[in-house]
């Protein structure tokens, strides 16, 4: 199947979005047979993700389940074109893609609970470091999430272990690591906007 271009001005452009990841077309098969299965760590996360996917299907209505799965797990294969169009027309298409917004909410929740429940400073920072990494594995490691987790990890380590908290230097190093992982990210609007926004805040 060839990806679709945007149907309304400023709307979701599937062709452009997939092209940023080097994808030019998609192939679907109705009947898939599993020949082998590995029991590695990442496979365990994928199995847990499938379990959560099924639970969301059972807990939500058929109309809202696809949106919930996209927002919390990054699973967008069940989103209909109508839902994509509605969110695009309302200027809220970014909500359907897991990004810095989601990671930021998770960090704030962990930080708020940890401040009240955990007195040990090292454990608090360890949770702030580990949980976003685990969540990124759960969502399938999309580039937007990996980028934000790298950024958050370096800032957390800076506040936790380093005596001189130079956030701009640490953020610059995080940006360099992100580009070493995926150099083409430099031409991604999401990459430029993410780092520009955080640099602006700092």
N, C-alpha and C positions, 0 to 999 in steps of 0.2 A: 504494500500500500504506500502510495506517495503521501507525505505529510501535507496538511492543509495550510494555506496561507491565511492571514487574518481576514475576517469577513466584515468587520466594522473598523473604522479608523481608530488606531490606538489599541485595538483588541489583541487577543492572544494569537500569536503567529506561530503555529506548531512547526512549520518548516524552518523558521529562523531559530527557534528554541532548540530544535534537535540538531541543526547544523552547528551550533556552538559546541556540541559534544561529538561532532564528527559523524552524525547519523544522517543518512540521506533517504532512507526508506525503512519500512518495517515489514516483518513477515510474521504471519500468524498460522498456527496449526491447531485444529480442533482436537485432535487425538494425540496426546503426548504420553509416552511410556517411559517410566523411570527405570533405567537399566542398572544404575549404581547410585549409592548415596554415601557421602563421607560424613564422618562424625567429628569434624573439626570445630573449633570454637565459633567461627563465623557461621557455620551451618546451624549451630545451636541457636544463634541469634535469629537466623532466618526462620527456623522452626517456631520460635517464640513469636516472631512477627506474624506468621501464618495463623497461630492460635489467637492472637489479639485481633487479627483481621476477621476471623470467624466469630469472635465474641461481639465485635462491633456490628457485624451483620445481624446478629441475633438481638442485640440491645436496641438498635435504632430502626427507624422505618426505612423502607426501600428508597425513599427520596433523600433522606439525610445521611444514611450510612456511607455512600460514596464520598460525601463531603467530609465526614468525620475521619474516614480512613486517609483521605488526602492530607488533612490538617495535622493528624497525629502520627501517622505512620509513613507518609509520603507515597502511599499506594494510590495511583491516579488512573489505573486501567479501567475502573468501573465508572468514571465520570462521563456523563453523557455530554454531547455537544451543546445541548440546551443549557446545562448547568454552567459549562465553561463560558458560554455567551452571556448568561445573566451576570456572572461575577465580573467578566471583562467590561460589560456595559456599565456596571456600577463602580468601576475602578477598584475592584477588590480581588483581582485575579491573583495578586501576590499572597493572599491568605491561603490559597490552595497549595502553595509551594512551601515546604519547610525551609525556613531561612533563619536569619539572625533574630527575627522577632520571636520565633518559637524558642530558640536557645536562650534568648534574653529572659523570657518569662520563666523558663526552667531554672536558670541561674538565680533569679530573684526569689523564687519559691524556696529553693534549697537554702539560700543564704538566710532568708527570714526564719525558716524552721531551725536551721543549724544554730543561729544566734541564741534562740530560746532554749533549745534542747541539749546542745553539746557545748561543754565548757572548754574542751581541749581544742586549742587553736589549730594544731596540726591536722586533727581529724576533720575539722570544718573545711580547711583548704583542700584536703585530700578528696572530700566529697565533691567540692566545686570543680575539681580537676577530673575526677573519674566519671561521674554521672553523665556529663555532656558527651564524653567519649563513648560510653555505653549506648547512649541514645542515638548517636550518629551511626553506630553499627546496626541498631534496630531499624533505622530508617533506610538502610541500604547504601549508605555513604554517598549521597548526592553531593556534587561539587560545592553547592551553596552551603551545605551543613559542614562539610569538611573544612571549608574556608573559615567559617565562624568559630568552629571548635578549636582550630589552630590558634586563632586570634585570642579567644577566651583563655586557652591553656597557657599561652605565654604571659598574658596579663596576670593570671592567677599565680603562676610561678614567681613572677616579678614581685607581687605583693606578699607572697608567702616566704620566699627564701632570700631575696636580694635586699641588701641594706639600703642601697640608693635606688629609689623607685623612679626610674626614668621611663615613663610609659611610652613616650614617643620613640625612643630607641628600641624598646621591646616590641612595639607594634610594627616598626620597620623590619625587624628581624622576622616577625611572624609573616609579614607580607613576602619577604624573600623566600621563606620556607614554602609558602603556598605556591609561589611561582616555580620553585624547583620541582614540586610535585606535579604541577600542570602549567607549563609556560604559556599555553594558549589562553589561560585565564586572564592574562593581561589585556586581552581584547574583549573581555566579557563585561557587559554593563553592570552586572551584579557585583563583580569583583571591584570595579572602580567605585561604584556607589557605596559599597560596604566600607571600604577602607577610607574613602573620602569623608564619609559621615563620622566615623570614629576619630579620625585625625582632627576633623572640625570640632568635635566635642572636647577633645583633649586640648 
